[in-house]
Amino acid sequence: MRILVVSDSHSDRASLRMALASINAEAYIFLGDGYRDWESLIPYMNCQRLIAVKGNNDWGCEYPLSLTERIGGKLIYCTHGHSVGVQFNLLGLEDKAREAEADIALYGHTHEPNVTYKDGLYMMNPGSVRKNSCGIIDITPKGIMCFTRKIVSYKP
C-alpha cells in the first residue's frame, strides 16, 4: 500500500498537480492550507482513498482539524499541526497520536520535511508542496517506510 502525503499548497495548484501526477498511490492525504487547491483536483484523482484535514489558513473549510484513519492495516493520525503546536515541538502531536493508538502521525504547518521515529510511532511532515516537497508512506507485510522527496516541477 502506497500513500502520497501533501500539505501547504497555498494556492500553488501546479505543484500540487505535479505531486499527484508523479507518484502512483492507493491513497492521497492532504494536510491542509490549500483546501481549494485540493478540491479543484479531486475530479482528476484516480484513487480510492482521499483524506483531508483543515489547515490554519483554510477559512471556510469544513474539513476536521484532525482525524484518524486505518489504511493498509495501520492507524494514521492526520492533522495540519497548528492546533497541537508543531511549530514549537512534536510533543502535542505525539500525545494526540498515542492517545489515538496510531502507528503513524502526519502533520504539516512548518513547511519543513521531517520523518521521526520514536517508540513505535512514525511522525512525518511532508513539507510544503509549494516548495516541491511531498511525503510517501509504504505499508508492506514487512513494515512501514516513511520518507519525503522532492517533486519534479515546471518552476524555473
Buried (B, 14 or more C-beta within 10 A) or exposed (E): BBBBBBBBBBEBBBBBBBBBEBBEBBBBBBBBBBBEBBEEBEEEBEBEBEBBBBBBBBEEBEBEBBBBBEBBEBBBBBBBBBBBEBEEEBEBBBEBBBEBEBBBBBBBBBBBBBBBEEEEBBBBBBBBBBBBBBBBBBBEEEEBEBEBBEBEBEEE
